[in-house]
Amino acid sequence: MIEAMRRAILIHYHEIALKAGNRGFFVGKLKHNLAAALEGLPVDRITHPEGRITVWLGDDAPLEPVLDRVRRVFGVANFAVAHESGREPAAIAETAWAMLRERPFATFAVRVKRADKTYPMMSLEVERAVGGMLKVRAQEAFGPQVAVNLDAPERTCSIEIMRDLVLVSVDKLAGPGGMSVGTAGRVMCLLSGGFDSAVAAWFMMKRGAKVLFTHFHATPERAGQSSAPVARELARRLTPWQFNSFLWMAPFEEIQRHIVAKAPAPFRIILYRRMMLRIAERLARRENCLGLVTGDSLAQVASQTLHNLQTVNDVARLPVYRPLIGFDKEEIMHRARLLGTYATSSQKFEDCCPLFMPKNPIIHSQADTATQAESALDVEALIKLGVAGATLERFHYKTGEVVECGATEAPRDPVVSP
């Protein structure tokens, strides 16, 4: 009976399998991340038999929390609840039927992966043998209309035959795919309270990057108006995808006032963004980050024209990554809904840039004219002012919950009054 068989979550990966000589590093990171995601649940062990990962569950392991956490582990292409089975086709069919019989179906298919090449039957032979036995059982239970359909079955029974193990599963679940977080180095994301930057951060995590955050906010944090609480909630919601997050909170209003006082109005937005990029880069270098990330989408707003993006880029030495550059707003908002960040980003708040928004911002700037526009500013002093005012907040994902640690001040650089 199925109740006597051991349960496991059978996990397949895709891109990791293409890593050849480095595969062990990537698989090891995936196993580590799965263990972190499942901390606090009764998991016996995580093994790696012949090109797949098995998470062996304790007898009292609650299934839905396990599945929910596995869904948020990058590197997982697909996964399924599996039961250990005997090696003979009749035993495999018995295990499969115990998993299939609870929900009626009209069509089904059997798929076999035979990693153990010493197994006496070929994959197709096992499929036919097990499929035939399941068809008899299903027709007896659900009616004579039940048939095999290899193209679009209602239910799919998957059988994995390994050297010392046979696992049977029904219906795969989609994982997030991508690469395991922590395999691609660190980046610093300029996190606003809006939809775009949170989605951009998620896409970088999906490619294996560990994402740190810098948020620029007005001073003081006005209840119901400030973007700071929204940024914290976004960092909190993104943390389960990478297990811990660092959020630098940088007050920006004083810096904006200097720019408003000394720079031409049409250039304000560009100069704000150049200053933010400089400050974020200074913090990024302290954290050994290898690049900066923004939520820019080409031509979405005036500051995101090709000319203005290049003008902003001109002040950065680290690479600036824009994973949403070809997305439109509807695509970004759709992804935000899927991530669960949409409601948070929909909250009304007073972003720091619109506090001093010019009526007619420049849309075709050049780096040299922007440099000239900020020539009256003591740029280095403003950078140091921004870095010195930043505080660090930490978020950790443990046993299924996100815990927020207290804020700490940034290490101080000498600050010259602008």
N, C-alpha and C positions, 0 to 999 in steps of 0.2 A: 504494500500500500504506500501511497505517496507520503503519508504522514510519517513514515519511518525513514524516509530518505532525507539526506542533508540538503538544505537550501543554500543557494548562492546567488549573487548577482553576477551574471556573466557579461563582461565588458569587452567590447572591441574598440580598437583605435585604428585610425587610418593613416594620417600624415606621419605619425611616429614610426610606422612600419617602413617608411621610405628612408629612414635615417642611417641605414647600413651600419657602419662601424661605430656610430655614436648612439645607436638605438638604446643601449643599456642605460645611458645617462637619462634619456627622455622617458623611458619606461619607469626607471627608478623615481623620477620626479613625479610622474603620474601616480604611482603607488603611494608616494609620500602625501600628495595632495588629497587622494582618496581617503587615506587614514585621517588626515586633518579634518576633512569634511564630515567624516562619520564618527568623530570623537564623541564619546558619551553614549553611543548606541552599542548594543551587544553584538559586536562583530568578533568572530573568533580569530580570523587571520585573513590576510590578503596575499594571494599567490599569483604566479605568472606562468601558467602551463602552456607552452607551445603557441606563442603568438596571441594570447588573450589573457585578460586579467580576471580572476575570480575573487569575489568578496564573499567569504564564507560567513553565514549568519548564525548567530546563536539561536537556540530553540525558541526563545522568547522575544526575538528581534521584531519590532513593529515594522511592517513592510512599507507603509506610505512615507514615514519620515526618512527611511533609507533611500527610497526612490527619489524623493524630493531633493535630498542633498546631492545624490549622484548627478542629477540633472544640471547642477551648477558647477561641475568640475570640467574645466576645459581640457581637451585632449580625448574625451570620451566621444566616440563617433556614434555608437548605439549600445544599448544594454538591455538585459531581460532578466526576469526572475527565472532561475533554472533549478532543476532538481537532479540529484545524482541518480543514475540508473545502473542496472545490470548491463552486461555487454551483449547479451543475446537479443535478436530482434523482438522476440516475444516479451522480454523484460522491458525493452525500450518502449514498445507499444503500450504496455501496461502503465508505465509512468506517464507517457504522453496522454493516454486517455484519461487518467486521473486529473490531468491539468485541463483537458478540453471539455469534459463532460458537464461542467457547471453552466456553460453558456451555449445554447443551441446555435448551429450554423448550418448553412446549405452547401458551402464549398470550402475546401481546405487544400493545403499542400504540405508536403514533407520535404525539408531541405537538410541535407547531410554534409557536414564538413569532416573529412577523415584525415586528421593530422597523423594518426598512427597508421603508417603504410603497411604494417604487418597484420592489420586486422583482416580476417579471411574473406570478407565481402567488400566489393567495390561500393562507392557511395551510391550509385544508381540502384544497385541491388538492394541496399538497405532501405532506400526511399520506397522502392516498390513493395518490399516485404512489410515494412511498418505501415505504409500507406494502405495496403490491402487490409491489414488487420484493423486499422482505425476506421476504414470505410464500413466494414461490417458492424463494428460497435456503434458508429454514428447513425447508420441506417436503422439499426434496431432501436436506438434511443430517440432519434429525431425524425425518422421517416425515410422512405426510399428515394426521395429527391436528393439526398446528400451525395455530392460528387466531388471528385478531384478536379481542381482548376489550378493549373500551374502559372497562369498569367495574372489573374487578379483574385486570389483566394480571400475569403472572409477571415479565415484563421490560418496562420502558418506555424507549423511545428518544426523547430530547428533542433538538430541533433549534432552534437560535437563529440567526435570519437577521438580521444587522446590515448596515450600509451597506458596510463593507469587510471583513466577516468572517462566516464561517459556522462555528459550533461544534456538534459532535455529542457527546452524552453518553448514558450508559446508567445508569439507576437513581440517583436522588438520595439523598444522605445527609443526615440531620438535623443542623443546627447547634444551638447552645444558644439562639439567638434573643436577644431583649432589645435593649439599647442598648449602644453601645461604651463600655467603661470609660474614664472621664476626661471624659465629656460632661456629668456631672450634679453636679460638685463633690465635696468631701471629706466623709467622716463618720468618726467614731471609734467602733469597736466594742469593747464590753467582752467580751473573749474569755476564756471559762473553758476548762477542759480537756474539757468535756463535748460532747455531740452538738449542742446547740441553737445556741450562738452562732456556731459555724463555718458552719452551714447558713444562719443569718440573714445572716452576712457575704456569703456567696455570692449570696444573693438580692438584696442591695443592689448588689453588683457587676453583676449581670445588668441592673439598671435604670440602669447607667451611672455609679454612684458609685465613687470611689476610696476604698477602705476602709483606715483605719489601725487599729491594735489597741492596747488596754491590757489587760494581764493582771495580776491581783492574786494574789500567792503568799505562802506561809508563808516564814519566815526561820529558819535558813538553808535553802538548797535541799537537802533530804535525798535522797540517792541512793535511787531506787526508791520514794520516797514523795511527792516534791514534784510539784506540777502544772506547774512551770515547763518541764521538758523536753517535756511533752505540748503545752503552748501553743506552744512553738517549732516543734514538728513540724507542728501545725495551720497555723501561719503559713506554713511552708515549703510545705505541700501546696496552700494557697490561692494562693500567689504566681504560679504560671503563668497563672492567670486574669486577673491584673492587672499582671503583669510586674515590679513591685517592691512591697514591703510594709515598713512601719515597725511595729515591735512595742515598745511601752513595757512594761517589766517593773517592776512596783511592789510592793515588799514591804509586807505588810499586817498582819503578826502583831502588831507593837507597837501599831498603831492599834486592833486588836481588843481587846487587853488593856486599853487605856484605856476602851473602851466597856463591857467586861465589869465593870470595877471601878466604874463610875460610873452605869450605866444599868440600868433594870429588865430582868430576864431575858427576859420575853415580847417585848420590843421589839428584842432584839439583832439578829436577822436584818434587820429593817427598817432599823435604824441602820447596819449594815454596808453595806447596799445604797445607802443615801443617801450615805454617805461615799464609797463607790466612785464613785458618779455624780458627786459634786462634784470628786473628784480627776481622773477621766477628762475632765470638762468643762474643767478648768483646762489639762490637756494638749492637749485638742482645740482650744482657742482659740489656743494657741501655734502649732498646725499649720494654722490657718485652716480648720478643719472647720466645717461648717454644721449638724451634728446629731450625736446619739449613737445608737448601735444596740445593742440587747440581744437575746438569744435567748428572751425571755419567751414562754410559751404560756399562755393564760388558764386559770387554776385548776389548772395542772399540779402546783404545790407551794404551800405556805402563803403564800410571799412573792409569789405571782403571782395572788392574788385581785384583783378590780377595786379593792377598797378599798386594798389594799396597793400595787398598782401606782400608784394616784393619789397615795398618801402618798410614795412614792419619787420620783415625777415632780415633786413640789412643790418640790424643792430645785434643779431644773435650770432654767436659762434657755434653753439650746439645746433644740430639739425632740428628743424621744426617739422613735426609730422602732423598731417591733417587728414585723418582717415575718412572724414565725411565730405571731402572736397567736391565729389561728384553727386552727392545726395541732394534731393530737394527736401523742403520742409516736411511734406507729408510722409516721406520715407523715414525721416528722422523721428517724427512724432509716433509713427507706427512702431518703431523699434523701442521708443521710450515706454510705450504702453506694454509691450512684451516684457521689458525689464522691470516694470513696476516703478519707474521713476517719473512717469507722466504726471501723476497727481501732485507729487512734490514740486516739480518744475512749473506746474500751473498756478502755484500760489503767487499772489501779488506781492511784490517787494520793490524796493527802491534800489535799483542797480546803481553802482557808483558812476558809471559813465554818463547816464542821462541827467545826473545832477547838474552838469554844466554842458549840455548838448548844444552845439552850434546849430543855427537855422539851416545853413547850407554847407554841410561838410564836403570837403574835397573828395572827388571820386577817382581822379587820375593823377595821383601824386607821384613824385620822383624822390629817390633817396636823398639827392643833394639838396632839393628844396625843403624837405623835411628837416634835414640837418641844419639848414639855415634858419628854419622856423624855430628850432629849439636852441639856437645859439645864445640866447639871453639867459638860458637856464644853466645852473650848475648841475649837470647831469649826474656826475659821480656822487655828489652830496645827496641828491634825491634818491639815488639807488640805495645808498647807505641808510638813509632815513627809512625807506621801505623795508629793508632787511632787518634793521634794528627793531622796528615795531612789530615784526611778525612773531606770532606764537604758534607753537606746534601742538596739535591735538592728535591723539592716537586712537584707533579703533581696532579691536581684535574680535575675531569670530571663533568662539569656543563653545563646544557642546550645543551647537545649533542656535546660539544667541550672539548678538553683537554687543560687546562691552566697550564703552567709551572711557578712555583714560583722561586725566586732567591735562590742562594746557600747560606748556612750559615755554619760556621765552627763548627766542633765538639767541645763539651766541653773538655777542656784540662785536661789530666792527667799529673802529673809530668813526664817529659821525661828525661831519662838518655841517654847520647850519647853512642851509641854502640861502 
